[in-house]
């Protein structure tokens, strides 16, 4: 029997497959893990790369986001409606028009390389993959990593909100499997119409062969002259970077040993630079900006403690990729006790957890780890053991392939009954 042919679709122009974002990492690591388990994959992407990253993926990647007509129309919309409104309308129109190119791309794949299953990373305006799957009797798996409609309306701008809401419900209700990384997202997709029996929670993960503890005694802080506090991720308000900076200023006033290493970039970087100058911390705070994923493990290995300082949030649906990478790397973790963090980490067993937004506790926990290398080592070992046992991309790939095998068995036995109409 030949290996399964999986067409992976990412119509989200904000997530370049070969980029440096967390979503980009998720796509590549899952695709690579599926390929390592014998599957053959082809990727259709609205944005294959960000122009800077040199990472790779074990699959052919086809660009479906460069159609000249769609981009010309977007330009015309901007001219007709200059300003913010034209930008939003043009962007949403381009998202809709991508569906035609995705459908045609799937047709070309299917004609020369028979597709067995379509796996789509949910995007705000994508529906072509579902249509193609239904037209050809192919199982359709939908991965939902965030309530994109709500995010778009809250943090950016959403013109066609009614269409976005209807399309979201349509996809959730008709997918053969809806894969989410957290219980909060499970509740969300079911609330929007997904059939509970078709929803699967697959947590994020890390590759323990890539993220590994450094040899004993080689972390920078073990020399005694400095203690590196690390953060990995995008510099956005909901990642708690402001709380981390406040905590670091306090720590630095107590000891010149503390250093802050921030691996990532984002809209809050100017605020970080302002604090560096104002507090005289130019030499104490290092911001790498976006880096190729191949460099990330070595940067995490420089950290004596790794932070996930999420602030108080009314809805925490994240499955924090950074936490799994910290765990696999064997770095002691200080994190907010919020959402999925409390599902995977246990206070004083695998991490030191604090109430979200508590600057005092962040400071206390970092100082405790600085003063107690034995505690830091014990927490790091326990977290690494848990990551290797439960949270790997290989394990996730095995689960996805098991879902595909179940659907194909139903097809062979005549029991496959895809939903053709929303259950309204």
C-alpha positions as CSV (number, residue, x, y, z in Angstrom):
1,X,0.0,0.0,0.0
2,X,1.4,3.4,-1.0
3,X,1.8,6.1,1.7
4,X,-1.1,8.6,2.1
5,X,-1.0,11.7,-0.1
6,X,-1.9,14.7,2.0
7,X,-2.6,18.1,0.4
8,X,-1.8,20.7,3.1
9,X,-3.5,24.1,2.5
10,X,-2.6,27.4,4.2
11,X,-4.6,30.3,2.7
12,X,-3.5,32.7,5.5
13,X,-1.3,35.3,4.0
14,X,-0.2,36.2,7.6
15,X,1.5,32.9,8.1
16,X,4.4,32.3,5.6
17,X,5.2,28.6,5.5
18,X,8.9,29.2,5.5
19,X,8.7,32.2,7.8
20,X,9.8,32.9,11.4
21,X,6.3,33.1,13.1
22,X,5.1,30.5,15.5
23,X,2.4,29.5,13.0
24,X,5.0,29.0,10.4
25,X,6.9,26.7,12.8
26,X,3.8,24.8,13.5
27,X,3.2,24.1,9.8
28,X,6.7,23.1,9.0
29,X,7.2,20.9,12.1
30,X,3.9,19.0,11.6
31,X,4.5,18.6,7.8
32,X,8.1,17.3,8.5
33,X,6.9,14.9,11.2
34,X,4.2,13.5,8.9
35,X,6.8,13.1,6.2
36,X,9.1,11.3,8.6
37,X,6.3,8.9,9.3
38,X,6.0,8.0,5.6
39,X,3.3,10.3,4.4
40,X,3.7,12.3,1.1
41,X,2.7,15.9,1.2
42,X,2.2,18.8,-1.1
43,X,1.6,22.3,0.4
44,X,-0.5,25.0,-1.2
45,X,0.3,28.3,0.4
46,X,-0.9,31.9,0.0
47,X,2.5,33.0,1.2
48,X,5.3,30.5,0.9
49,X,8.0,32.6,2.6
50,X,8.7,36.0,4.2
51,X,11.7,36.8,2.0
52,X,14.2,36.4,4.9
53,X,14.0,32.9,6.4
54,X,16.2,30.1,5.1
55,X,14.3,27.2,6.7
56,X,13.0,24.3,4.7
57,X,10.1,21.8,4.7
58,X,9.9,18.2,3.5
59,X,7.3,18.9,0.9
60,X,6.7,20.7,-2.4
61,X,5.4,24.2,-1.7
62,X,3.2,25.8,-4.4
63,X,2.5,29.6,-4.3
64,X,-1.1,30.3,-4.9
65,X,-1.0,33.9,-3.6
66,X,0.7,35.6,-6.5
67,X,-2.1,35.8,-9.1
68,X,-1.7,39.0,-11.0
69,X,-5.5,39.7,-11.5
70,X,-6.2,39.5,-7.8
71,X,-3.4,41.8,-6.8
72,X,-4.4,44.3,-9.5
73,X,-7.9,44.3,-8.2
74,X,-6.7,44.9,-4.7
75,X,-4.7,47.9,-6.0
76,X,-7.8,49.3,-7.7
77,X,-9.9,48.9,-4.6
78,X,-7.3,51.0,-2.7
79,X,-7.5,53.7,-5.3
80,X,-11.3,53.8,-5.2
81,X,-11.4,53.8,-1.4
82,X,-8.1,55.3,-0.2
83,X,-7.2,54.9,3.5
84,X,-7.9,52.3,6.1
85,X,-11.3,51.2,4.7
86,X,-9.8,50.5,1.3
87,X,-7.0,48.5,2.8
88,X,-9.4,46.3,4.7
89,X,-11.8,45.8,1.8
90,X,-8.9,45.1,-0.5
91,X,-7.3,42.6,1.8
92,X,-10.6,40.7,2.4
93,X,-11.3,40.7,-1.4
94,X,-7.9,39.2,-2.1
95,X,-8.6,36.5,0.6
96,X,-11.8,35.6,-1.2
97,X,-10.2,35.5,-4.7
98,X,-7.5,33.1,-3.4
99,X,-10.1,30.4,-3.3
100,X,-10.2,30.1,-7.1
101,X,-6.4,29.6,-7.2
102,X,-6.5,27.1,-4.4
103,X,-9.2,25.1,-6.1
104,X,-7.3,25.0,-9.4
105,X,-4.1,24.1,-7.5
106,X,-5.8,21.2,-5.9
107,X,-7.1,20.1,-9.3
108,X,-3.6,20.1,-10.7
109,X,-2.3,18.1,-7.8
110,X,-5.1,15.6,-8.0
111,X,-4.7,15.0,-11.7
112,X,-1.1,13.8,-11.4
113,X,-0.8,12.9,-7.7
114,X,-4.1,11.5,-6.4
115,X,-5.0,13.3,-3.1
116,X,-6.1,11.1,-0.3
117,X,-6.9,13.8,2.3
118,X,-6.9,17.6,2.5
119,X,-5.6,19.1,5.7
120,X,-6.2,22.9,6.0
121,X,-4.9,25.4,8.5
122,X,-8.0,27.5,9.0
123,X,-8.0,31.0,7.5
124,X,-10.6,33.7,7.6
125,X,-11.8,33.5,4.0
126,X,-10.8,30.1,2.8
127,X,-13.4,27.6,1.6
128,X,-12.0,26.1,-1.6
129,X,-10.3,23.2,0.1
130,X,-13.7,22.1,1.7
131,X,-15.4,22.5,-1.7
132,X,-12.8,20.5,-3.5
133,X,-12.9,17.7,-0.8
134,X,-16.7,17.4,-1.1
135,X,-16.6,17.5,-5.0
136,X,-14.1,14.6,-5.0
137,X,-15.2,12.5,-2.0
138,X,-12.0,13.3,-0.1
139,X,-11.8,13.5,3.7
140,X,-11.3,17.1,4.9
141,X,-9.4,17.9,8.2
142,X,-9.5,21.5,9.5
143,X,-7.0,22.7,12.0
144,X,-8.2,25.7,14.0
145,X,-5.4,27.6,15.9
146,X,-7.3,30.7,17.0
147,X,-10.7,32.4,16.8
148,X,-9.5,34.4,13.8
149,X,-12.7,36.3,13.3
150,X,-12.7,37.6,16.8
151,X,-9.0,38.5,16.7
152,X,-9.5,40.3,13.4
153,X,-12.4,42.4,14.7
154,X,-10.6,43.2,18.0
155,X,-7.0,43.8,17.0
156,X,-7.2,44.8,13.4
157,X,-10.3,45.6,11.3
158,X,-13.1,43.5,9.9
159,X,-15.4,44.8,7.1
160,X,-17.3,41.6,6.1
161,X,-18.0,40.4,9.6
162,X,-21.3,38.7,8.8
163,X,-19.6,36.7,5.9
164,X,-16.7,35.8,8.1
165,X,-19.0,34.5,10.8
166,X,-21.1,32.5,8.4
167,X,-18.1,31.0,6.7
168,X,-16.5,30.1,10.0
169,X,-19.6,28.2,11.1
170,X,-19.9,26.5,7.7
171,X,-16.3,25.1,7.9
172,X,-16.6,24.0,11.5
173,X,-19.9,22.2,10.9
174,X,-18.8,20.4,7.7
175,X,-15.2,19.3,8.4
176,X,-14.7,15.6,8.9
177,X,-12.3,16.4,11.8
178,X,-11.7,19.7,13.5
179,X,-8.3,19.7,15.2
180,X,-7.6,22.3,17.9
181,X,-4.6,22.8,20.2
182,X,-6.5,23.7,23.4
183,X,-9.7,22.9,25.4
184,X,-10.7,26.5,25.1
185,X,-10.7,26.3,21.3
186,X,-12.6,23.0,21.5
187,X,-15.3,24.9,23.3
188,X,-15.2,27.7,20.8
189,X,-15.5,25.5,17.7
190,X,-18.3,23.4,19.2
191,X,-20.1,26.6,20.2
192,X,-19.9,27.7,16.5
193,X,-21.4,24.4,15.2
194,X,-18.6,21.8,15.1
195,X,-19.9,18.3,15.9
196,X,-18.4,17.4,19.3
197,X,-17.6,13.8,18.1
198,X,-15.5,15.2,15.3
199,X,-13.3,17.6,17.4
200,X,-9.9,16.5,18.5
201,X,-7.5,18.3,20.8
202,X,-3.9,18.0,19.7
203,X,-1.6,20.2,21.8
204,X,1.4,22.0,20.4
205,X,4.7,20.3,20.7
206,X,8.5,20.5,20.2
207,X,11.2,18.3,18.7
208,X,13.3,17.0,21.6
209,X,16.0,16.1,19.2
210,X,16.4,19.7,18.2
211,X,15.7,21.4,21.5
212,X,18.1,19.7,23.9
213,X,19.6,20.6,27.3
214,X,23.2,21.8,27.0
215,X,26.0,19.8,28.7
216,X,26.1,20.3,32.5
217,X,27.8,23.4,33.5
218,X,27.8,25.1,30.1
219,X,24.8,27.5,30.6
220,X,26.0,31.1,30.7
221,X,24.7,31.6,34.2
222,X,26.7,28.8,35.7
223,X,29.8,31.0,35.6
224,X,28.2,33.1,38.4
225,X,28.8,36.4,36.8
226,X,25.5,36.6,35.0
227,X,22.0,35.1,34.9
228,X,20.1,35.2,31.6
229,X,16.4,35.6,31.7
230,X,14.9,34.6,28.3
231,X,11.8,35.2,26.3
232,X,10.9,33.6,23.0
233,X,8.0,34.8,20.9
234,X,6.4,37.8,19.1
235,X,6.4,41.1,20.9
236,X,2.7,41.6,21.3
237,X,0.6,42.8,24.3
238,X,-1.0,39.5,25.0
239,X,2.3,37.7,25.4
240,X,3.1,39.8,28.6
241,X,6.3,41.4,27.4
242,X,5.4,44.6,29.4
243,X,5.2,42.6,32.7
244,X,8.5,41.0,31.9
245,X,10.2,44.3,31.4
246,X,8.9,45.7,34.6
247,X,10.1,42.7,36.5
248,X,13.5,42.9,34.8
249,X,14.0,46.5,35.8
250,X,13.4,45.6,39.4
251,X,15.7,42.6,39.2
252,X,18.5,44.6,37.6
253,X,18.3,47.2,40.4
254,X,19.0,44.4,42.8
255,X,21.8,42.7,40.9
256,X,24.0,43.5,37.9
257,X,24.1,39.7,37.2
258,X,20.8,39.7,35.5
259,X,20.6,39.9,31.7
260,X,17.5,39.8,29.5
261,X,17.5,37.9,26.1
262,X,14.5,38.5,23.9
263,X,14.2,36.3,20.9
264,X,11.6,37.7,18.5
265,X,10.2,40.9,17.1
266,X,6.9,42.7,17.0
267,X,5.0,46.0,17.6
268,X,6.3,46.4,21.1
269,X,9.9,46.5,20.2
270,X,10.0,50.3,20.2
271,X,8.8,50.2,23.8
272,X,11.6,47.8,24.7
273,X,14.2,50.1,23.1
274,X,12.8,53.1,25.0
275,X,13.1,51.2,28.3
276,X,16.7,50.2,27.5
277,X,17.7,53.8,27.0
278,X,15.7,55.3,29.9
279,X,16.9,52.8,32.4
280,X,20.5,52.6,31.1
281,X,20.1,48.9,30.2
282,X,21.5,48.9,26.7
283,X,24.1,46.3,27.6
284,X,21.8,44.3,29.8
285,X,18.9,43.7,27.3
286,X,19.5,42.0,24.0
287,X,16.7,41.8,21.4
288,X,17.5,39.5,18.4
289,X,14.6,40.4,16.2
290,X,13.2,37.6,14.0
291,X,15.7,34.8,13.5
292,X,15.7,31.6,11.4
293,X,14.2,28.7,13.3
294,X,17.5,26.8,13.0
295,X,19.1,29.4,15.3
296,X,16.3,29.3,18.0
297,X,17.5,26.2,19.9
298,X,21.0,27.7,20.5
299,X,19.5,30.9,21.7
300,X,17.2,29.1,24.1
301,X,20.2,27.2,25.4
302,X,21.7,30.6,26.4
303,X,18.8,31.1,28.9
304,X,19.1,30.3,32.6
305,X,15.4,30.7,33.0
306,X,12.7,31.0,30.3
307,X,9.6,33.1,30.7
308,X,6.0,32.8,29.5
309,X,4.6,35.9,31.4
310,X,1.1,36.1,30.0
311,X,-1.0,38.9,31.4
312,X,-4.6,38.7,32.7
313,X,-6.7,37.7,29.6
314,X,-10.5,37.2,29.5
315,X,-10.1,34.4,27.0
316,X,-6.9,32.4,26.9
317,X,-7.1,29.9,24.0
318,X,-3.4,29.6,23.2
319,X,-1.3,26.5,23.2
320,X,2.0,28.3,23.8
321,X,4.6,26.9,21.4
322,X,7.3,28.6,23.4
323,X,6.4,26.6,26.5
324,X,6.9,23.3,24.8
325,X,10.2,24.4,23.3
326,X,11.4,25.6,26.8
327,X,10.4,22.2,28.2
328,X,12.2,20.2,25.5
329,X,15.3,22.4,25.9
330,X,15.5,21.6,29.6
331,X,15.4,25.3,30.7
332,X,13.7,26.1,34.0
333,X,10.4,27.8,33.4
334,X,8.6,30.7,35.1
335,X,5.1,31.1,33.6
336,X,1.7,32.6,34.3
337,X,-0.9,30.2,35.8
338,X,-3.4,30.7,33.0
339,X,-5.2,28.6,30.4
340,X,-3.4,25.6,29.0
341,X,-0.2,26.5,30.9
342,X,-1.8,25.0,34.0
343,X,-2.9,21.9,32.1
344,X,0.6,21.0,31.1
345,X,2.8,22.4,33.9
346,X,2.6,21.9,37.7
347,X,3.8,24.5,40.2
348,X,7.1,23.4,41.8
349,X,7.1,20.1,39.9
350,X,7.8,21.2,36.3
351,X,7.8,25.0,36.6
352,X,7.3,28.0,38.9
353,X,3.8,29.4,38.2
354,X,2.5,32.8,39.2
355,X,-0.9,34.6,39.0
356,X,-1.1,36.3,35.6
357,X,0.1,39.9,35.8
358,X,1.9,39.5,39.2
359,X,5.2,41.4,38.8
360,X,6.1,40.6,42.4
361,X,5.8,36.8,41.9
362,X,7.8,36.9,38.6
363,X,10.6,38.7,40.5
364,X,10.4,36.3,43.4
365,X,10.5,33.2,41.2
366,X,13.4,34.3,39.1
367,X,15.4,35.2,42.2
368,X,14.5,31.8,43.8
369,X,15.9,30.0,40.7
370,X,18.9,32.2,40.6
371,X,19.6,31.4,44.3
372,X,18.9,27.6,43.9
373,X,20.6,25.9,41.0
374,X,19.4,22.6,42.4
375,X,15.7,23.6,42.2
376,X,16.3,25.0,38.7
377,X,17.9,21.7,37.5
378,X,15.1,19.6,39.1
379,X,12.3,21.6,37.4
380,X,14.1,21.5,34.1
381,X,14.6,17.8,34.1
382,X,11.0,17.1,35.0
383,X,9.7,19.4,32.3
384,X,12.0,17.9,29.7
385,X,10.9,14.4,30.7
386,X,7.3,15.4,30.3
387,X,7.9,17.0,26.9
388,X,9.7,13.9,25.5
389,X,6.9,11.6,26.8
390,X,3.8,13.6,25.7
391,X,4.5,16.7,23.6
392,X,6.4,15.9,20.4
393,X,5.6,16.6,16.8
394,X,6.1,12.9,16.0
395,X,3.4,12.1,18.5
396,X,1.1,14.7,16.9
397,X,1.8,13.3,13.4
398,X,0.9,9.8,14.6
399,X,-2.4,11.1,15.9
400,X,-3.2,12.9,12.6
401,X,-2.3,9.8,10.6
402,X,-4.6,7.7,12.8
403,X,-7.5,10.1,12.1
404,X,-6.8,9.8,8.4
405,X,-6.6,6.0,8.6
406,X,-10.0,5.9,10.4
407,X,-11.7,8.0,7.7
408,X,-10.2,5.8,4.9
409,X,-11.4,2.7,6.7
410,X,-14.9,4.2,6.8
411,X,-14.6,4.8,3.1
412,X,-13.6,1.2,2.3
413,X,-16.4,-0.1,4.5
414,X,-19.0,2.2,3.0
415,X,-19.5,4.0,6.3
416,X,-18.0,7.4,5.3
417,X,-20.8,10.0,5.4
418,X,-19.4,13.5,5.1
419,X,-21.8,16.3,6.2
420,X,-23.1,18.1,3.1
421,X,-25.2,20.7,4.8
422,X,-24.7,22.6,8.0
423,X,-26.6,21.2,11.0
424,X,-28.6,24.4,11.6
